[in-house]
Each structure stands twice: as C-alpha cells, then as structure tokens.
C-alpha cells in the first residue's frame, strides 16, 4: 500500500468512528435522552389530619421507565405548596416492590407540610407526583392514646364551638383583649392530656391578663363555682406573689393547688405546654409539663368525670385572657 492509500484508508476509518460516536450520543435506542418516565402516584400520607409521628413515612406507587430501567426516587418536603421553602429532601431512594417509601430523615416541627416525589433513571429526572399534604402534631402516639381534637390555629380557621375576639394569624390565634376566648367541647376525658404552644409570654404581665386555659362542666354550674374546674394561670411580680405559674384542680368539688416559680419568659420563644391527668397506680395525678419538663405534679383524690367536657383557651367567665399571647397547635388526647 502506497502512502496516499494508507492515509486515505486511515481517514475513512477515523471518520466512521467519529460519526458512529456522534450517532450514539445523539439519542439512539436505549440512550438517556430517549427515556421517558411516568410520575409516581401519591399513596400516603395525604391529609390535614395531624400525625403523631414527627418522622412520617412517605409512600408513592412506582413510576415506569420507557426503556425498562429501574428508577430511584427523590422526595421533597416543604412548608409551602409552591416548594419555595424546602425543609428536607432526598434523592437516590431505591425502588420498592410496587410502591416506594421514604421515612423523613429528620423530626418535623408541629405544623402543616407539603410533599412530592419523582423518579430518576439513566440521568433523566421524571415529572413530580401530585402535591400531597401532611400535618404533624407530635402527640397522641403513645400506647392507648387517641387524638380527640387537633386545631393548629394557623390557617385562618378554628374548630372551637364558640369564640370571642382575638385574631387568627399565620402564627396562630392571638389574644387581643382580656375577654377573648376559644371554647371546645370533647367527649369526657378521665385520663388524657391537652397540649398547645404559646409565643408572646413576657415576665411582666398586663393588668388582668392571667388565664392560659380552663376546663369545666357547664351542666354543673358556672365556671367559678364548678365542681370540675381546672385552670392554669400566669402571675408576675410585683402585682402578685409567687408561684408565678399556678394550677388549680377541682374534681368532684375537691380542690388542689400547685405552682412553679419560673418567670424568665422570652416573648420571641415558642413554649409547649401539656396538662395531663388521670390514674397513676391507685392515685389520681395531674401534671403540668413545660417544653417536655414536668414543672407541677399534683395528686387529687377524685376522678375527673365531667358530664359535659368544655375546654377553653382564655376563659370566658373570668375575662382574664393574656393579651398579646398567641396560641397554636392545640390538641386533646385521650388515654385508655
């Protein structure tokens, strides 16, 4: 072969290799550019009903890839439906059999969230699923516990059966005057708890602003003389003497009182309250927990058995609601 023939042959071979390579990159059969993926289908959760699990498991039906590839999945959880504020996300979740699930990798704070998922295969990201909703309450998940009522108060509505004053804001229900209140009615709870969150507490109170919440039986007389009267209140110096947090528990007419001397409130901090009651061994016990720490422990002799069970944030009859206090994530839980 002469020199000209050698270079001609080499040029043709090189040209064929280059063209062949370009054809492969250009989206031939089986390449990433030709794959289409379907959107996963939302299975659960998808409800505004709150969950006790702060790390819920999100589940979708599997997507399909046009080339038969097995996808992995990406999940996103956000505070808003437009996903402008993503709280947590993940990619590369292995596909399950028929459905794929992912347990949220970090505890979610109380509130409402939105989530969605998509499939990924061969370098192609498929379309997202429909947007689903999940709400976290972080209560009611213990053995024998059931949520009777959950009212987050942050979405412009309330489940209260009666109310007066106050303003529903994105942060919760704000008390504007001493006479503001929200009233709820639940099946009689002899063993259970109420939980809620507050922001706006200050060391120095406003005149006649004392009452956090109360429980009573409207069929047994007015609040002040009720034989099933419970209330938690806030006191402050110098207008009051300690204790600065006070629990009054009246069950079947028998009164017990307890207190806690903390008063270093930060108005920008969110505080979580829980008031529990019910049998403990052979006794009846009421407890107040502040941010998960027991601060009041109060034995009482007679079981709490109102015929009609009203619970109020602020107390209508007392007209001593705490002005500028914001409530959110209120819940009532019954224990077996």
Secondary structure, 3 states (H helix, E strand, C coil): CCHHHHHHHHHHHHHHHHHHHHHHHCCCCCCHHHCCECCCEEEECCCCCEECCCCCEEEEECCCECCCCCCEEEEEEECCCCCCCEEEEEEEEECCCCEEEEECCCCCCCEEEEEEEEEEECCEECCCCCCEEEEECCCCCCCCEEEEEEECCCCCCCCCCEEECCEEECCEEECCCCCCEEEEEECCCCCEEEEEEEECCCCCCCCCCCEEEEEECHHHCCCCCCCCCEEEEECCCCCCCCCCEEEEEEECCEEEEEEECCCCCCCCCCEEEEEEEEEECCEEEEEEEECCEEEEEEEECCCCCCCCEEEEECCCCCCCECCCCEEEEEEEEEEC
